[in-house]
Amino acid sequence: MNMKNKKIFTEVLIAAALLLSSSFPVFASDTAEVKTAAAQTASVSEFKDAVINIAQIKFPLTSINGKVKMLSGATGLEKVTFKLLDSIFEADGTVARDSGEHNLRVASSSVKFADIQKLIPSLAAFDIKSDFKLDCEVKGPPASPVLNAKLESAGGDFSFPKLAGELKGVNISAIKLNVTYAAGKYDIQSLSFKALDGSVNLRGIYDPDKTSETALEFQADNIDAAKLASYFEKYAGKITGSLRTKFSVKNFMNEDDMSAAGNINFQNGVLKDFDFLKKLGEKLKSPVEKIDYDFIGGDFDLAKGKKLDFKDFRVDSKILKLKTSGAIGADKKVAAKLFAQAEGALLGNKIKNKKLASIFKKAVSEVKLNFIIGGTVDDPKIELDMGQR
């Protein structure tokens, strides 16, 4: 792909300067079809409701209004407004033609995120129902322009369907998006917002020529686990605490080949009413329906959106410590090993005779057992590992 085709997003923002004047038919014939009503002087053209169809993209610039000046080696714009998709923009500054450098500012008081996604496909991995304020600069020479865009919004609704189908309509605030375009690549330097009493930040690089290499880095801190769990029917009301996670998602534009890897942990909360805990309690001969935990977490690797591997996933609490490694297949079948360390107090509570229970708690400080986990996510099977040392 040549540089002309690579500069799609930049051309959208500077096309008004490059193409609005009939004094430069070579630009129009090479890249666009121009329909306009213009009043011209020797050096100034004023456009009213002009339309530009750009060959490199499928979205025309419409409702173009404003003055364009022909300068020495450059084209000047004076508050030129135009519409792209469903968003309205205003452009001021100069666009260099053959030499010199661009010095262009494009702004909008209301850019729809759906329009941003169409221009930068890598942002289609998630969705934000919100309008953004845009402030954008285009600098550099015509052969290698650099675009810096800043977008802000007071709030909206966030969804991440490609990673978690149930994670929809999360209320977010203080949204900020910084994007740079140069040398044919989009650098999403930061997309940050507040959500669920915590903060979220995403970043990544998108190359239209190498979409399979597109990666998105995701980080969340101090997320309210109970509020997050409320979006998932299976976990609602079963977990509290503070969530932190950091992971990367690769090739998310192709769901069949999407992969993710990273770390997730919860701190200082409660687990309750999990079927797995009940079954573990049966094996330990003591009810484990609720755990006040200090830490839960570990590393994970999601291969091609199907198989989930987890390593050294820990649950730390005062009465019970767990550590597990294994995998969950696309069919939800579980294959894992679990190490459990139970305090004597947990097992002693099962003894009805209070005197014997007290003796047991003092004599047995802890019990260590290994288990094999099978079955499925919805119906786990726990068996004692008879091969343990």
C-alpha positions as CSV (number, residue, x, y, z in Angstrom):
1,M,0.0,0.0,0.0
2,N,1.5,3.4,-1.0
3,M,1.7,6.4,1.3
4,K,-1.2,8.0,-0.4
5,N,-3.5,5.2,0.6
6,K,-2.0,4.9,4.1
7,K,-2.9,8.5,5.0
8,I,-6.6,8.0,5.1
9,F,-7.3,9.5,8.5
10,T,-5.1,12.5,7.9
11,E,-6.6,13.1,4.5
12,V,-10.0,13.2,6.1
13,L,-8.9,16.1,8.3
14,I,-6.9,18.0,5.7
15,A,-8.9,17.1,2.6
16,A,-10.8,20.4,2.8
17,A,-7.6,22.3,2.3
18,L,-6.2,20.0,-0.4
19,L,-9.4,19.7,-2.4
20,L,-11.8,22.6,-1.8
21,S,-10.4,24.8,-4.5
22,S,-11.1,24.4,-8.2
23,S,-7.9,26.4,-8.8
24,F,-6.1,23.0,-8.2
25,P,-7.9,20.5,-10.5
26,V,-5.0,18.1,-10.3
27,F,-5.9,17.4,-6.6
28,A,-9.5,16.9,-7.4
29,S,-8.9,14.6,-10.4
30,D,-6.5,12.4,-8.5
31,T,-8.3,12.0,-5.2
32,A,-11.8,13.3,-5.1
33,E,-15.0,14.4,-6.9
34,V,-15.9,17.9,-5.8
35,K,-19.5,19.3,-5.9
36,T,-19.7,22.9,-4.7
37,A,-21.3,26.3,-5.0
38,A,-18.4,28.8,-4.6
39,A,-17.9,32.5,-4.9
40,Q,-14.3,33.1,-6.1
41,T,-11.9,36.0,-6.2
42,A,-8.3,35.8,-7.4
43,S,-7.0,34.3,-4.2
44,V,-10.1,33.4,-2.1
45,S,-12.8,30.9,-2.5
46,E,-15.9,30.8,-0.3
47,F,-17.8,27.6,-0.3
48,K,-21.4,26.9,0.7
49,D,-22.7,23.3,1.2
50,A,-19.9,21.8,-0.8
51,V,-19.4,18.0,-1.0
52,I,-16.1,16.1,-1.5
53,N,-16.0,12.4,-2.4
54,I,-12.5,11.0,-1.5
55,A,-11.3,8.0,-3.3
56,Q,-9.3,6.6,-0.4
57,I,-12.3,6.4,2.0
58,K,-15.9,5.5,1.6
59,F,-17.2,8.5,3.7
60,P,-17.7,11.9,1.9
61,L,-17.1,15.3,3.4
62,T,-20.4,17.1,3.2
63,S,-21.9,20.5,4.1
64,I,-18.5,22.3,3.6
65,N,-18.7,26.0,4.3
66,G,-16.1,28.7,4.7
67,K,-13.2,30.5,3.0
68,V,-10.1,29.0,1.4
69,K,-7.1,31.2,0.6
70,M,-4.5,30.3,-2.0
71,L,-1.2,31.2,-0.4
72,S,2.4,30.7,-1.7
73,G,3.0,27.0,-1.5
74,A,0.1,26.4,0.9
75,T,-3.7,26.6,1.2
76,G,-5.2,28.5,4.1
77,L,-8.5,27.8,5.8
78,E,-10.6,30.3,7.7
79,K,-13.1,28.6,9.9
80,V,-14.1,26.0,7.3
81,T,-16.8,23.7,8.6
82,F,-17.6,20.3,7.2
83,K,-19.5,17.2,8.1
84,L,-18.0,13.7,8.2
85,L,-20.4,10.9,8.9
86,D,-22.6,12.3,11.7
87,S,-20.1,14.7,13.2
88,I,-19.4,18.3,12.4
89,F,-15.9,19.8,12.3
90,E,-14.2,23.2,12.0
91,A,-10.8,23.7,10.4
92,D,-8.4,26.6,10.7
93,G,-4.8,27.0,9.6
94,T,-2.6,26.2,6.6
95,V,-1.9,23.0,4.6
96,A,1.4,22.8,2.7
97,R,1.2,21.7,-0.9
98,D,4.5,20.5,-2.3
99,S,6.9,21.8,0.4
100,G,6.8,23.5,3.7
101,E,4.8,22.1,6.6
102,H,1.2,21.7,7.6
103,N,-0.1,23.9,10.5
104,L,-3.7,22.9,10.7
105,R,-6.1,22.7,13.6
106,V,-9.4,20.7,13.4
107,A,-11.9,20.9,16.2
108,S,-15.4,19.7,17.0
109,S,-17.7,20.1,20.0
110,S,-19.5,16.8,19.4
111,V,-17.8,13.8,17.7
112,K,-19.7,10.5,18.0
113,F,-17.6,7.6,19.1
114,A,-19.3,5.5,16.4
115,D,-17.7,7.8,13.8
116,I,-14.3,7.5,15.5
117,Q,-14.6,3.7,15.3
118,K,-15.3,3.8,11.6
119,L,-12.2,5.9,11.0
120,I,-10.0,3.9,13.4
121,P,-11.2,0.2,13.2
122,S,-9.0,-0.9,16.0
123,L,-11.3,0.9,18.5
124,A,-14.2,-1.5,17.4
125,A,-13.1,-3.9,20.1
126,F,-15.2,-2.0,22.6
127,D,-17.9,0.6,22.5
128,I,-18.6,3.9,24.2
129,K,-22.0,5.5,24.0
130,S,-20.9,9.2,24.2
131,D,-20.1,12.3,22.2
132,F,-16.6,13.7,22.4
133,K,-15.0,17.2,22.2
134,L,-12.2,17.0,19.7
135,D,-9.0,19.1,19.4
136,C,-6.7,18.0,16.7
137,E,-3.4,19.3,15.1
138,V,-1.8,18.3,11.8
139,K,1.9,19.1,11.6
140,G,4.8,18.1,9.4
141,P,5.6,18.0,5.7
142,P,3.1,16.8,3.1
143,A,5.0,13.5,2.6
144,S,5.0,12.6,6.3
145,P,2.3,14.4,8.2
146,V,1.8,13.8,11.9
147,L,-1.7,14.1,13.4
148,N,-2.3,14.5,17.2
149,A,-5.9,14.3,18.4
150,K,-7.3,14.7,21.8
151,L,-10.9,13.8,22.6
152,E,-12.7,14.3,25.9
153,S,-16.2,13.5,27.2
154,A,-17.8,14.0,30.6
155,G,-19.3,10.5,30.6
156,G,-21.1,7.7,28.8
157,D,-21.8,3.9,28.7
158,F,-18.9,1.4,28.1
159,S,-19.2,-2.1,26.6
160,F,-16.5,-4.7,25.9
161,P,-18.4,-7.4,24.0
162,K,-15.4,-9.0,22.3
163,L,-13.9,-9.8,25.7
164,A,-16.9,-10.3,27.9
165,G,-20.4,-10.4,26.3
166,E,-22.2,-9.5,29.5
167,L,-20.0,-6.4,30.1
168,K,-22.4,-3.9,28.6
169,G,-23.7,-0.4,29.6
170,V,-21.1,0.3,32.3
171,N,-21.4,3.9,33.3
172,I,-18.1,5.7,32.9
173,S,-16.9,9.3,33.4
174,A,-13.9,11.6,32.7
175,I,-13.2,10.0,29.4
176,K,-10.0,11.1,27.6
177,L,-8.6,9.7,24.3
178,N,-5.2,10.7,22.8
179,V,-4.4,9.4,19.4
180,T,-1.4,10.1,17.1
181,Y,-1.2,9.2,13.4
182,A,2.2,9.0,11.6
183,A,3.9,6.9,9.0
184,G,0.7,5.0,8.3
185,K,0.1,3.9,11.9
186,Y,-2.3,4.9,14.6
187,D,-0.9,5.1,18.1
188,I,-3.7,5.1,20.6
189,Q,-1.5,6.6,23.4
190,S,-4.2,6.5,26.0
191,L,-7.9,6.0,26.4
192,S,-8.7,6.5,30.1
193,F,-11.9,6.8,32.1
194,K,-13.3,6.3,35.6
195,A,-15.6,3.3,36.2
196,L,-17.0,1.3,39.0
197,D,-15.2,3.4,41.6
198,G,-11.8,2.8,39.9
199,S,-9.9,3.8,36.8
200,V,-9.3,2.1,33.4
201,N,-6.6,2.8,30.8
202,L,-6.2,1.3,27.3
203,R,-3.5,1.9,24.7
204,G,-2.3,0.2,21.5
205,I,-0.9,0.6,18.0
206,Y,-2.9,-0.1,14.9
207,D,-1.3,-0.6,11.4
208,P,-3.9,-0.9,8.6
209,D,-1.4,-3.0,6.7
210,K,-0.9,-5.5,9.6
211,T,-4.2,-5.9,11.3
212,S,-3.3,-9.3,12.6
213,E,-0.5,-7.7,14.7
214,T,-2.9,-5.2,16.3
215,A,-2.6,-5.3,20.1
216,L,-4.5,-3.5,22.8
217,E,-3.2,-3.1,26.4
218,F,-5.8,-2.9,29.1
219,Q,-5.2,-1.9,32.7
220,A,-7.8,-1.4,35.5
221,D,-7.2,-0.4,39.1
222,N,-9.3,-0.3,42.3
223,I,-12.5,-1.5,40.5
224,D,-15.3,-2.4,42.9
225,A,-15.6,-6.2,42.4
226,A,-19.2,-6.3,43.6
227,K,-20.3,-3.7,41.1
228,L,-18.4,-5.5,38.3
229,A,-19.9,-8.8,39.3
230,S,-23.4,-7.4,39.1
231,Y,-23.1,-7.4,35.3
232,F,-22.5,-11.1,35.2
233,E,-25.5,-13.3,36.2
234,K,-23.3,-16.1,37.4
235,Y,-21.3,-14.0,39.8
236,A,-23.7,-11.3,41.0
237,G,-23.8,-11.0,44.8
238,K,-21.0,-13.6,45.2
239,I,-17.9,-11.5,45.4
240,T,-16.7,-8.2,47.0
241,G,-13.3,-6.6,47.1
242,S,-11.0,-4.5,44.9
243,L,-10.0,-5.6,41.5
244,R,-6.8,-4.9,39.6
245,T,-5.9,-6.3,36.2
246,K,-3.4,-5.8,33.4
247,F,-3.5,-7.7,30.2
248,S,-3.1,-7.4,26.4
249,V,-5.5,-8.5,23.7
250,K,-4.1,-9.4,20.3
251,N,-5.8,-9.8,16.9
252,F,-9.1,-8.8,18.4
253,M,-10.4,-7.7,15.0
254,N,-10.7,-11.4,14.2
255,E,-12.6,-13.2,17.0
256,D,-11.6,-16.7,15.8
257,D,-7.9,-15.8,16.3
258,M,-8.2,-13.4,19.2
259,S,-5.9,-14.0,22.2
260,A,-5.3,-12.4,25.5
261,A,-2.7,-12.7,28.3
262,G,-2.1,-11.0,31.6
263,N,-2.8,-10.9,35.3
264,I,-5.9,-10.4,37.4
265,N,-6.3,-10.1,41.2
266,F,-8.8,-9.2,43.9
267,Q,-7.9,-7.9,47.3
268,N,-9.7,-7.7,50.7
269,G,-13.1,-9.1,50.1
270,V,-15.5,-11.9,50.4
271,L,-16.3,-15.0,48.3
272,K,-19.6,-16.8,49.0
273,D,-22.1,-19.2,47.6
274,F,-19.8,-20.6,44.9
275,D,-20.6,-24.2,44.0
276,F,-16.9,-24.9,43.9
277,L,-16.4,-23.8,47.5
278,K,-19.2,-26.0,48.7
279,K,-17.8,-29.1,47.0
280,L,-14.3,-28.3,48.3
281,G,-15.8,-28.0,51.8
282,E,-17.3,-31.5,51.4
283,K,-13.9,-32.9,50.6
284,L,-12.4,-31.1,53.6
285,K,-15.2,-32.4,55.8
286,S,-16.0,-28.8,56.8
287,P,-18.3,-26.3,55.2
288,V,-16.6,-23.7,53.1
289,E,-19.5,-21.5,51.8
290,K,-17.9,-18.2,52.6
291,I,-14.3,-17.0,52.6
292,D,-13.0,-13.6,53.9
293,Y,-10.0,-13.4,51.6
294,D,-6.9,-11.2,51.5
295,F,-5.9,-12.0,48.0
296,I,-7.1,-13.9,44.9
297,G,-5.3,-13.8,41.6
298,G,-2.8,-15.1,39.1
299,D,-1.7,-15.1,35.5
300,F,-3.9,-16.2,32.6
301,D,-3.6,-16.8,28.9
302,L,-6.6,-17.0,26.5
303,A,-5.6,-18.8,23.3
304,K,-7.5,-17.8,20.2
305,G,-10.6,-16.9,22.2
306,K,-11.2,-20.4,23.2
307,K,-8.8,-22.1,25.7
308,L,-8.1,-20.4,29.0
309,D,-4.8,-21.4,30.8
310,F,-4.2,-20.2,34.3
311,K,-1.0,-20.6,36.4
312,D,-0.4,-20.3,40.1
313,F,-3.8,-18.8,40.8
314,R,-4.0,-18.2,44.5
315,V,-6.6,-17.7,47.2
316,D,-5.2,-16.4,50.4
317,S,-7.3,-16.2,53.6
318,K,-6.7,-16.7,57.3
319,I,-8.3,-20.2,57.4
320,L,-7.8,-21.5,53.9
321,K,-5.1,-21.1,51.2
322,L,-5.5,-22.4,47.7
323,K,-3.2,-22.6,44.7
324,T,-4.2,-24.0,41.3
325,S,-2.9,-24.3,37.7
326,G,-4.7,-25.7,34.7
327,A,-6.9,-25.0,31.8
328,I,-10.5,-24.5,30.7
329,G,-11.4,-25.6,27.2
330,A,-13.7,-24.1,24.7
331,D,-16.3,-26.7,25.8
332,K,-16.0,-25.4,29.4
333,K,-14.3,-28.6,30.6
334,V,-11.8,-28.1,33.4
335,A,-8.5,-29.8,33.8
336,A,-6.5,-28.5,36.8
337,K,-4.6,-29.4,39.9
338,L,-5.4,-27.7,43.3
339,F,-3.3,-27.5,46.4
340,A,-5.3,-26.7,49.6
341,Q,-3.9,-25.7,53.0
342,A,-6.6,-25.6,55.7
343,E,-6.0,-24.3,59.2
344,G,-6.9,-26.6,62.0
345,A,-9.5,-24.1,63.2
346,L,-11.5,-24.7,60.0
347,L,-11.6,-28.5,60.4
348,G,-12.0,-28.3,64.2
349,N,-15.2,-26.3,63.8
350,K,-16.8,-29.5,62.4
351,I,-16.3,-31.4,65.6
352,K,-19.5,-31.1,67.7
353,N,-17.8,-31.9,71.0
354,K,-16.4,-28.6,72.1
355,K,-13.6,-30.1,74.2
356,L,-12.4,-32.4,71.4
357,A,-12.7,-29.5,68.9
358,S,-10.5,-27.4,71.1
359,I,-7.9,-30.2,71.4
360,F,-8.0,-30.8,67.7
361,K,-7.4,-27.1,66.9
362,K,-4.4,-27.0,69.2
363,A,-2.9,-30.3,68.0
364,V,-3.5,-29.8,64.3
365,S,-2.2,-26.5,63.0
366,E,-2.9,-27.1,59.4
367,V,-3.8,-29.8,56.8
368,K,-2.4,-29.9,53.3
369,L,-4.1,-31.8,50.5
370,N,-3.8,-32.0,46.7
371,F,-6.8,-32.3,44.5
372,I,-7.5,-33.0,40.8
373,I,-10.2,-30.7,39.3
374,G,-12.3,-32.0,36.4
375,G,-15.9,-31.6,35.2
376,T,-17.0,-28.3,33.8
377,V,-17.1,-24.7,34.9
378,D,-20.8,-25.1,35.7
379,D,-20.4,-28.5,37.4
380,P,-16.8,-28.9,38.7
381,K,-15.6,-32.3,40.1
382,I,-13.1,-32.4,42.9
383,E,-11.1,-35.6,43.6
384,L,-8.3,-36.2,46.1
385,D,-5.0,-36.6,44.3
386,M,-3.8,-40.0,45.6
387,G,-0.5,-39.5,43.9
388,Q,0.4,-36.7,46.3
389,R,3.5,-36.9,48.4
